Amino acid sequence: MLVKIYPENPNPREIAKVVKALQDGELIVYPTDTVYAIGCDALNVRAVERICRMKGVNPQKSNLSIICSDLSNLSEYAKVNNATFKLMKKNLPGPFTFILPTSSELPKIYKNRKEVGIRVPDNNIVRTLVAELGNPLLTMSVHDEDDELIEYSTDPELIHEKYANQVSIVIDGGMGGIEPSTVVDCTDDEFEVVRQGKGELNT
């Protein structure tokens, strides 16, 4: 199902429809402030396993990232010290993924990695979704790193054609970007940009 949602003023009825799908363990595609992404309720282990299978990702070996609506519940999902929190507050919402040590609230599927990526995108649609769901979203880019067919990954209608049989809802939030988030490793005392993407880190 392709659902049109406007970022400036997300329609509560359409948001509720998507939230219901997430609560039922479904997978969805949604816009962020960087690229379109595939996600599910990050605390629903079966949905997380489904998305990892679909993307060919081993959750024990790959870094998993979650989207939060803001930083208020961050300590439930990751361990964060004052310096890291200040850095995140300066740069979020924005096109960044901050890698942090996991906390005890996340399901075991994340803990084997001991690290989790945290995103708070500057996109009203996905932040509203997460706030209404009450849980973070597991998030993975629609396109693969070695995927040359980049055109489809920016157009929600083409994404819908490609993924119609694998996800229950594709949100059309307008044309997406092709530049990924900037990844910042905050697991040590020294912050390190491990992938320069769309965001310029403000330290």
PyMOL commands that set and color helices and strands:
alter all, ss='L'
color gray80, all
select helices_A, chain A and resi 12-23+45-55+74-77+82-91+108-111+124-133+151-154+156-163
alter helices_A, ss='H'
color red, helices_A
select strands_A, chain A and resi 2-4+28-30+37-41+65-67+96-101+115-119+137-141+169-172+182-185+192-195
alter strands_A, ss='S'
color yellow, strands_A
deselect
rebuild
show_as cartoon
